[in-house]
């Protein structure tokens, strides 16, 4: 951290918005100051569906996902997106 950031008490959102629009955070923080976070309680922006797959396809998907170290459902989404949007 470069120097301490003093954040005032705000009376309303307009005051807060004005304050943050004028602050250059590069003067107060370095990239090393930040930590990764997870927002696990956020609602997913995707919709659940059910799909029936032959057992051998599901086994192959799980094997491939394991080799790539990704969840198999994420791998399925990647394959579908690739086929639909990247041509």
DAFENGI-V33484 format. One record per residue. RES is the residue in three letters. PHI is phi in whole degrees, -180 to 180 (999 if undefined). OMEGA is omega in degrees with one decimal (* if undefined). D_CENTER is the distance of its C-alpha to the mean C-alpha in Angstrom with 2 decimals. Layout:
res=RES phi=PHI omega=OMEGA d_center=D_CENTER
res=RES phi=PHI omega=OMEGA d_center=D_CENTER
This chain:
res=UNK phi=999 omega=-179.2 d_center=24.77
res=UNK phi=-76 omega=177.5 d_center=27.32
res=UNK phi=-145 omega=-175.6 d_center=28.79
res=UNK phi=-75 omega=178.4 d_center=28.24
res=UNK phi=-93 omega=178.2 d_center=26.65
res=UNK phi=-98 omega=-178.6 d_center=28.81
res=UNK phi=-103 omega=-179.1 d_center=27.14
res=UNK phi=-76 omega=172.5 d_center=29.86
res=UNK phi=-80 omega=-177.3 d_center=30.14
res=UNK phi=-104 omega=178.1 d_center=29.41
res=UNK phi=-85 omega=-179.9 d_center=31.69
res=UNK phi=-159 omega=-177.6 d_center=29.37
res=UNK phi=-67 omega=178.7 d_center=26.16
res=UNK phi=-62 omega=177.3 d_center=28.12
res=UNK phi=-62 omega=-179.6 d_center=29.20
res=UNK phi=-65 omega=179.1 d_center=25.74
res=UNK phi=-60 omega=179.1 d_center=24.41
res=UNK phi=-64 omega=179.3 d_center=27.44
res=UNK phi=-60 omega=-175.6 d_center=26.93
res=UNK phi=-69 omega=178.4 d_center=23.33
res=UNK phi=-71 omega=-178.0 d_center=24.33
res=UNK phi=-100 omega=-176.9 d_center=26.99
res=UNK phi=-89 omega=173.5 d_center=25.23
res=UNK phi=-100 omega=-175.6 d_center=24.24
res=UNK phi=-67 omega=176.5 d_center=21.77
res=UNK phi=-63 omega=178.4 d_center=22.78
res=UNK phi=-77 omega=-173.6 d_center=26.05
res=UNK phi=-112 omega=-174.4 d_center=24.61
res=UNK phi=-133 omega=171.7 d_center=21.74
res=UNK phi=-113 omega=-179.1 d_center=21.20
res=UNK phi=-59 omega=-179.0 d_center=18.11
res=UNK phi=-69 omega=-178.0 d_center=19.36
res=UNK phi=-74 omega=-172.5 d_center=19.25
res=UNK phi=-95 omega=178.1 d_center=15.50
res=UNK phi=-121 omega=175.3 d_center=13.82
res=UNK phi=-71 omega=177.1 d_center=10.42
res=UNK phi=-130 omega=177.7 d_center=9.32
res=UNK phi=-126 omega=177.3 d_center=7.88
res=UNK phi=-104 omega=-172.4 d_center=8.06
res=UNK phi=-72 omega=-178.0 d_center=9.91
res=UNK phi=-93 omega=177.8 d_center=12.26
res=UNK phi=-72 omega=177.4 d_center=10.38
res=UNK phi=-74 omega=-179.8 d_center=12.19
res=UNK phi=-66 omega=179.1 d_center=10.85
res=UNK phi=-90 omega=179.3 d_center=11.28
res=UNK phi=-106 omega=-177.8 d_center=13.14
res=UNK phi=-112 omega=177.9 d_center=16.72
res=UNK phi=-75 omega=174.4 d_center=18.37
res=UNK phi=-135 omega=173.4 d_center=21.30
res=UNK phi=-112 omega=178.2 d_center=24.01
res=UNK phi=-142 omega=179.0 d_center=25.28
res=UNK phi=-97 omega=178.4 d_center=28.24
res=UNK phi=-125 omega=172.7 d_center=28.28
res=UNK phi=-59 omega=-176.4 d_center=31.20
res=UNK phi=-55 omega=-176.8 d_center=30.87
res=UNK phi=-65 omega=177.6 d_center=31.33
res=UNK phi=-69 omega=179.4 d_center=28.36
res=UNK phi=-63 omega=177.7 d_center=26.08
res=UNK phi=-63 omega=179.0 d_center=27.52
res=UNK phi=-63 omega=177.6 d_center=26.98
res=UNK phi=-60 omega=-179.9 d_center=23.33
res=UNK phi=-65 omega=177.2 d_center=22.78
res=UNK phi=-63 omega=-179.7 d_center=24.83
res=UNK phi=-64 omega=179.1 d_center=22.92
res=UNK phi=-62 omega=178.1 d_center=19.48
res=UNK phi=-64 omega=179.2 d_center=21.04
res=UNK phi=-64 omega=179.4 d_center=22.39
res=UNK phi=-88 omega=-179.2 d_center=19.06
res=UNK phi=58 omega=174.4 d_center=17.43
res=UNK phi=-132 omega=174.5 d_center=14.81
res=UNK phi=-63 omega=-174.4 d_center=15.10
res=UNK phi=-66 omega=178.6 d_center=17.76
res=UNK phi=-69 omega=175.0 d_center=16.22
res=UNK phi=-65 omega=178.2 d_center=13.26
res=UNK phi=-64 omega=177.1 d_center=16.16
res=UNK phi=-60 omega=179.3 d_center=18.04
res=UNK phi=-62 omega=178.5 d_center=15.37
res=UNK phi=-63 omega=-179.8 d_center=15.34
res=UNK phi=-63 omega=-179.7 d_center=19.13
res=UNK phi=-65 omega=-179.6 d_center=19.48
res=UNK phi=-62 omega=-179.9 d_center=17.34
res=UNK phi=-62 omega=-178.4 d_center=19.30
res=UNK phi=-69 omega=-176.7 d_center=22.53
res=UNK phi=-81 omega=-168.1 d_center=21.94
res=UNK phi=-114 omega=-175.6 d_center=20.53
res=UNK phi=-113 omega=179.0 d_center=21.46
res=UNK phi=-135 omega=* d_center=25.22
